[in-house]
Amino acid sequence: GTDLERTQDGPVLGTPRYLSPEQAQGRYSELDIRSDQYSLGLILQEILCLAPAYHGESAERVLEQARKGQRQTMHAPLNSTPLPRALKAIIDKATAFNPAQRYADLNMLAGDLRAFLKDEPVLAAPEVMNDKIQRWVFKHRPAILIGLLLF
């Protein structure tokens, strides 16, 4: 593998593509589960977008992005369905630059992912009226279709 895929030794310890800003800045006394959560969010983004969240030709460039929390914009892979707003919001919350704005613990992150998979509202993306209407229509579409046919 390349330097971008190996854990680095020295002032910054970790794999550059998966570092939280506080880890990339060498603020080790501040590392906690929220830093791990950030790394998990980067991995989720990479899986969904089929591209690293930090992109650079060198470990130094990737580290600079990590220090500033400058992730690539999330885009669905070419010729695929756009990424759902709720899923983007979950990743954005897990990878917030300020650790205090991330999920309080991994159970909350997992809960939002489970809610998303069940097509339920998620904490990271409060529903707007349009979301509620779409969810209701989707849930009741057989009855709606029958009603329209009988009308």
TASULUR-V723281 format. One record per run of one state. SS is the DSSP state (@ for helix, = for strand, . for the rest). FROM is the first residue (numbers start at 0). LEN is the number of residues. Records with the same first field share a line. If there is no record, write none. Layout:
SS: FROM-LEN ; FROM-LEN
//
This chain:
.: 0-2 ; 5-1 ; 8-5 ; 18-2 ; 24-3 ; 30-2 ; 49-9 ; 68-16 ; 94-4 ; 101-4 ; 117-4 ; 122-2 ; 125-3 ; 139-1 ; 150-1
@: 2-3 ; 15-3 ; 20-4 ; 27-3 ; 32-17 ; 58-10 ; 84-10 ; 98-3 ; 105-12 ; 128-11 ; 140-10
=: 6-2 ; 13-2 ; 121-1 ; 124-1
//
